[in-house]
Each structure stands twice: as structure tokens, then as C-alpha cells.
């Protein structure tokens, strides 16, 4: 088991290409080829967590928040970020961050919050654009099934709850092999015609290289005729926030009590009660004020997030109940999520959850 073995598992769930442009997810310290002695899952890879990893013989810390978020010009221990990095590097501790890429998948950070609240009928609140591409390729009819099956296995042809989606049309292809060609069928110097299928398959853009490599590997032709086209369609399983429904509508006060109980809150900020029941709920772990309008437009009765500023509470505009449960509180179950993902994939390996409370905010 190497560090790369572990990060490959995580990147299958939340590909790095899905992180936001401002983010810094990925391997922050350490090397991919190191043998992994154990994994410690946390929300914040601060110095105390690195010390815990050293004590528990875990040389890989998997954190939600990147300890390095912006550029560093020197590392001399003047602040907690630099001290953490020095401690990790001295003791050969690899730190891997899986941040907004885990926020942007349906069964990531927000999916875990939805699970804790018992929400059903989940969908992305603000789906991402330009995350889909379409592959067109031409293949002899008798080889079509083999090539399509390989592409489906590589992740192509998935649309929502449907798998192995494609469209094909029949036609006649022609080609004239040159002197240096090695044609699969036909003869050099003579134009050849063959019955072919034109097949169309959707895939997420981050899989482009894998899909094209699979096409070339499984296609019988020396030169594969294909096209890729970027689409503006929304990807319904990638994006920010989640909207779902409670199994039964709750009174606003009961819903707020539910939030307090589930997230173990000692404080809860929210807008004025509107005198209506809560059934549809939008959520966004971490700082989510940028999605308030999306939550309103989705028809949600409540929006649960954190880091709402004073003036941003006005954005609810009497159209929904806006609740700020705290940043750490909203994302606390991400530790459980990471632990579950890794323990399920590598059940006979040391995968631990941090015992350190990294919440920097305290309440009287």
C-alpha cells in the first residue's frame, strides 16, 4: 500500500479536476511512492493532528481543508501553517487535501450532511456547466459491442441513474490505405468501403484522456476516426450544494431543534420564522452564502449553511428560513465520510478518525 494507492481511491470519488480554481487540493507534503503505514482522517491538518498521526504511526493525513491555501514565500515557523508543514516534513508525514472537489460531487460533503438530516430525493443545488463532453467515433459493426463495453467500463455513457447510454447510426465508411499503412481490412493503394456504426457517448470532461485511451486500445483500426465536442449541458451530479426533502414536513421550530440535535450545536443563527412548515431543504457545508438565491429559486423552505454575514441574512428576503450552523459544525461529518470511503476500499488497513477537535470557534 503506497500513498498513491490511497489517493487514487479518493480521486476516483472526487477527481481533482472538480476542485474550484482558487482551491489547493491534492498531495501537499510527502511523496506518492512512499509506503503507507496508516491513514488519519481529519477536517483540518493542523499541528496537533500531525502530532497525533506521528503518535499513531499514520504517515498519511487525509484532510478536507488544505493547510496550504495560498503561496508561501518562506517556511520558518512563524505561524500555524508553517509550523504544521515543518512538523510534517520532519517526520515524513504526507498531507493530502480533498476539498472543493469533494464538495462538488453528489455523494460528497453535502451528501453526508443530507444523510444525517434524513433527506431524500437528493439533487445538486447548483449544477456545473461545461463538465460534459460527447465522443463520436466510427467502428466496424462487428466490433462495436467490444469498444462500447470498454468505454462504458471506463466511465462513459452515464446519465443520472442510467448507465451504458449511447446512440448509434449505420453508414458506410471509405478509406484508401497509403504505402506505409497497416490496414485492419482492405488493401494498400485501393479504396475500401466498410459497414460502420457512428456511435455517440457522453462522458465527464475529466475522463477525456482515459476515454480516448480506451477507445484507441480497443478499436481494431490503426487510425481511429473520432471527434470530441464540449457541451454546455448542466451536469446534474456535479456542482455546489444539495437540495432534498424531509420524509415529513416539520414545523420551523421543530426543524431548528433537529439541526441543534444532529449537529450538536450550542448556538444557531437563523432568520425570522415564517410560519410555514419545512419540507424541502437546501444545504451547503462550509461557507455557502453564494447559494442563497439558488436555494430560493429551487423552492426550498429552508437553507442550511454557515459563515453568513449580517447583511447576507437579508438575502433570504422572507422567502425561506436561512440557518447558519457554523463552518466546522456543518462539515464535521466529512471525517466520517472519508473514514467510511477508505475503510470500505481497504478494510484490512489502519484507517483512523482524528480525536483532535480542530474547531477554532468556541461558545460561552
Rosetta blueprint (number, residue, H / E / L):
1 X L
2 X E
3 X H
4 X H
5 X H
6 X H
7 X H
8 X H
9 X H
10 X H
11 X H
12 X H
13 X H
14 X L
15 X L
16 X H
17 X H
18 X H
19 X L
20 X L
21 X L
22 X L
23 X L
24 X L
25 X L
26 X E
27 X E
28 X E
29 X E
30 X L
31 X L
32 X L
33 X L
34 X L
35 X E
36 X L
37 X L
38 X L
39 X E
40 X E
41 X E
42 X E
43 X E
44 X E
45 X L
46 X L
47 X H
48 X H
49 X H
50 X H
51 X H
52 X H
53 X H
54 X H
55 X H
56 X L
57 X L
58 X L
59 X L
60 X E
61 X E
62 X E
63 X E
64 X E
65 X E
66 X L
67 X L
68 X L
69 X L
70 X L
71 X L
72 X L
73 X L
74 X L
75 X L
76 X L
77 X L
78 X L
79 X L
80 X H
81 X H
82 X H
83 X H
84 X H
85 X H
86 X H
87 X H
88 X H
89 X H
90 X H
91 X L
92 X L
93 X L
94 X E
95 X E
96 X E
97 X E
98 X L
99 X L
100 X H
101 X H
102 X H
103 X H
104 X L
105 X E
106 X L
107 X L
108 X L
109 X H
110 X H
111 X H
112 X H
113 X H
114 X H
115 X H
116 X H
117 X H
118 X L
119 X L
120 X E
121 X E
122 X E
123 X E
124 X E
125 X E
126 X E
127 X E
128 X E
129 X L
130 X L
131 X L
132 X E
133 X E
134 X E
135 X E
136 X E
137 X E
138 X E
139 X E
140 X E
141 X H
142 X H
143 X H
144 X H
145 X H
146 X H
147 X H
148 X H
149 X H
150 X H
151 X H
152 X H
153 X H
154 X L
155 X L
156 X L
157 X L
158 X L
159 X E
160 X L
161 X L
162 X E
163 X L
164 X L
165 X L
166 X L
167 X E
168 X E
169 X E
170 X E
171 X E
172 X E
173 X E
174 X E
175 X E
176 X E
177 X E
178 X L
179 X L
180 X L
181 X L
182 X L
183 X L
184 X L
185 X L
186 X L
187 X L
188 X E
189 X L
190 X L
191 X E
192 X E
193 X E
194 X E
195 X E
196 X E
197 X E
198 X E
199 X E
200 X E
201 X E
202 X E
203 X E
204 X E
205 X H
206 X H
207 X H
208 X H
209 X H
210 X H
211 X H
212 X H
213 X H
214 X H
215 X H
216 X H
217 X H
218 X H
219 X L
220 X L
221 X L
222 X L
223 X L
224 X L
225 X L
226 X E
227 X E
228 X E
229 X E
230 X E
231 X E
232 X L
233 X L
234 X L
235 X E
236 X E
237 X E
238 X E
239 X E
240 X E
241 X E
242 X E
243 X E
244 X E
245 X E
246 X E
247 X E
248 X E
249 X E
250 X E
251 X L
252 X H
253 X H
254 X H
255 X H
256 X H
257 X H
258 X H
259 X H
260 X H
261 X H
262 X H
263 X H
264 X L
265 X L
266 X L
267 X L
268 X L
269 X E
270 X E
271 X L
272 X L
273 X L
274 X L
275 X L
276 X L
277 X L
278 X E
279 X E
280 X E
281 X E
282 X E
283 X E
284 X E
285 X E
286 X E
287 X E
288 X L
289 X H
290 X H
291 X H
292 X H
293 X H
294 X H
295 X H
296 X H
297 X H
298 X L
299 X L
300 X L
301 X L
302 X E
303 X E
304 X E
305 X E
306 X E
307 X L
308 X L
309 X L
310 X L
311 X H
312 X H
313 X H
314 X H
315 X H
316 X H
317 X L
318 X L
319 X L
320 X L
321 X E
322 X E
323 X E
324 X E
325 X L
326 X L
327 X H
328 X H
329 X H
330 X H
331 X H
332 X L
333 X L
334 X H
335 X H
336 X H
337 X H
338 X H
339 X H
340 X H
341 X H
342 X H
343 X H
344 X H
345 X H
346 X L
347 X L
348 X L
349 X L
350 X L
351 X E
352 X E
353 X E
354 X L
355 X L
356 X L
357 X L
358 X L
359 X L
360 X L
361 X L
362 X L
363 X L
364 X L
